[in-house]
């Protein structure tokens, strides 16, 4: 007895593909529309941005961007942007350096009770961040590390390390063990295996992990707001300065938000192929 598998006609499959494509485009537009609206608002004057309903035909101006960059005598955003870049890049590098050997020990050369170790890493993210804010503040104060950018580097590294280990563990589990064994036979030591064998194969996963850690560090506000002041002020903290007792300057906030978001958007766009490949790595056996 033979069974026949019926396939839908080409016309029906084409209609289904078109419908899915339309849904995907509508979903993408739905997510991008607020950003486009914020972009348009940033080129309006404060009076036009505050109208209800907003006017699409209002005149365009660069006044909000001029004020954000301090062209008209305001506070310069460059120290805050440099601080955010320093904290984000330095913490991301430290996370990768620490997460790669940890993920190697939990995937390719698994230690005893490695599932319990992974759960322990995950459990560190279950406590709300604000619950540990007071002890961390007191420790930083007593250690003389308030308003210090390296305090944020240490905190961001500790915050992102559990996520990085979890992600890279799944990525490294896809590395063929035969290649590792061949490197061992050739006399390669662990640092050589990690940097010359494992890292190139798991590069998409490492790139995806690095990008996510960079985004989390760049967007972090709570610790930066409490632990920094003037010297180590980050971009999100600088952004909150546009919300004053006089009210919300909508056009200026939109301009500042777009400029501060550009590094993350640029990094995501540059690494989008690695990000998609890395996040899908290990999803299907």
N, C-alpha and C positions, 0 to 999 in steps of 0.2 A: 504494500500500500504506500503510495507516494502522496506527499502533501505539497501543495503549491502555495507559494508566497505571493500574494498580490501586492503590487506597488501602486501608489496613487499615480494618476496620469500626469504628464509633464505640466499641463496647464494648471492643474490643482496645486502642484508643488510650486509653480511660479507664483501663483496667487498667495500661497502661504508665506513664501519668502518675501514677497512685496509687503504683506501685512506686517511681518516681523520687522522688516526694515523701517517701515513708517513708525511703528511703535518705538523702535530704538531711537530714531531721530527725534520724535516728540519727547521722549524721556531725556535725551541729551539737551534739547532746547530748554526743557523745564529746569534742568540744573544750571545751565549757563545763563538763563535769563536774569536772575538776580545780579550776577556779575556784570552783565551788559548794562543793566539799569544803574548799578553803582558807578560804572565807568561814565555813563552819560551825566549822572548827577555831579560827578567830580568836576566836570567842565562848566557847571552852572554857577552863578553867583549864589550867595547865601539866601538872598531874597527869593530868587527863582526856585531854589531847592526846597525852600520851606513852604511853598504854595501847596494847597490841597484842593483839588488834585494837582499833581505836578504837571508842569507844562513841557511838552516835548519840543515845542518850537521856540523855547527860550534861547537867548543869545549865549554863545559859548565863550568861555574865558579861561585863562590859565592862572587866575589869581590864587586858587586853592593850592596848586602845585608850587607856585612861587612862595607862598607863605610856609608850606611844609618844608621846603628846602632852605628856608631862612633867607631868601633873596631880599625880602623887604625888611630885614632886621630882626626876624624871629629866631627862635632857638633852632640850631642846626641839628638835623637828624643823624648826621654821619657818626658821631660817637655811639649812639644807640645801635645803629645798624652794624657797626664794627664789633660792638660787644655781642650782639646776637650771632653774628657770623663766627666769632671766636668761640663762644660757648657751644654752638651747634656743631661746628666742624671738629673741634677738639674732643667733645664728648662722643661724637659718632666714631671717630678714629679709635678712641679708647674702648668703646663698646665692641667694635669689630675685633680688636686685638684680644680682648678677653673672651668674647663669645665663640670665636672660631675654635680654639682648643677645647673649650667646654662642650661645644656641640660635637666635636670629633670624639670626645670621650663618651658621649651619650648616644652616638649613632654608629660610627664605624668600629670603634673599640669600646663597646658598652661596658660601663662599670657595673658593680653589683647594685641591684635595686634602682636601676636608672629611671624607672617610671616614678619612683618616689622622689627622686631628685628633680624631675621635671615638674611634678606637682608642687614641690617646695618652691621652685622658681615662680610658678603660677600663683601660689598663695601669697607671695609678696605683693601682688598687684590687687589683692582683694580688699585691703584696708584703704579707706578714703585718704587721699593725699592730705586733706586738711587736718586729719587726725594726728599726723606727725609733724604738723607745722610748728607748734609751740616748742617741742623738744629740739627740733632742728634750729629754730631761731635762737634759743638759749645757748645751744652748743656753739653756733657761729658767733654769737655775741661774746661768750667767754673766751673763745679761741681768737678773737680779734679778726674774724673773717667776714664781718658784715660789709656790704658794699664792695665785694671782691668778686671779680668775674670767675675766678677759679673755684669759688664755692659753688657757683652754678654748674661749672663743668663736672665737678664731682657728683652733684645731685642728679644732673641729667644722665650721667653715665650709670648711676645706680638705678634710676627710674627705667631706663630703656634696656638695660642688660637682660632682665628676664624675658622680655618680648623677643629680643635678638636671639637668645639661646633657643627658645621655642621654635622660631622660624628657621634658623640655620640647622637645627637638629633634623628637621624634615627635609631640608635641602641636601644635607650631607648624607642622609640615608640613601640617596639615589646614586651616590658615587660608587662605581664598581669596586668591590673589595679586591678583585684580582689585580687591579692596578696598584693598590696599596701594598699588597703582598709582593708584587714584582719590585716595587721600590725598596721594600725591606730587604729582599734578596740581594739587590744591587748595593746594599750598604747605606741607604739613605737614612738619615736620622729624622726625628719627629719634626723639627723646624723646617727641614728641607721638604718633607712630605706635605706639610701644611701649606707652604708657600709655593711650591713648584708642581705639586700633583693635585692636591685637594682644591686649593683656591681657584686655579684656572677652570676646573670642571664645574665648580659650584659658583662661578662668577655671577651668573644671573641672579641667583639667590642672595649672594652677598650684596649685590647692587640694590636689590629690592629691600633688604634689611637696612642698608645704609640710608636709603632714601626715606624710609618710614621713621627711623630714629632721628634723622635730620629734621623732618617735618615736626615731629613731636617736640624736639628741643627748641626749634625756632618759634613755635606757637605757644610755648609754655608761658603763663602769666602769673600764677599764684605765688610761686617761690620767688620769681623775679621781682614781683611787686613788694613782697614783704622783706626780702633779704638784701635788696639793692636800694640805692638812693640816687646819687648823682654820678659817681665814677663808673659804676657797673650797670647803669640803666640800659635795659634792652629795648628792642623795637616795640614789642607789645606794651611795655610800660610807657614808652614815649607816646604811643597811640592814645592811651587813656588821658593824656594831658589835654586832648581836644574836647573832653567832656568837662566843662567848667560849671561854676555856680551861675554863670550868665546864661547857660543853656547848652544845647547840643548844636555844634556847628556842623551841619550835615554834609555840606559840600567838602569841607576840609577833612572830615572823618573819612569820607569816601575816597578822596585823593590819597590820604595817608595809608588807608587800608590797601589800596591797590599797589602802591609803591612797596609797602612792606611785604605784600604777598608775591611780588615778582620773583624774588630768589627761589621760593618754593615752587612756583609755577615753572620757572626756567629749568630747575633741576628735574622736576617731574617730566617735562617735555623732552629734555635731553636723554633721560633714562627710561622713556616709556616702553621701549622694546625690551630692555632688560627687566623692567618692572613686571610686565605682563608675563614674560618667560619665567621669571623667578617665582612669581606668585602661583603660577600653574605647575611649577616643578614639584613633583611628589604628589600631585592631586590624583593622578591616574597611574596605576601600576601597569 
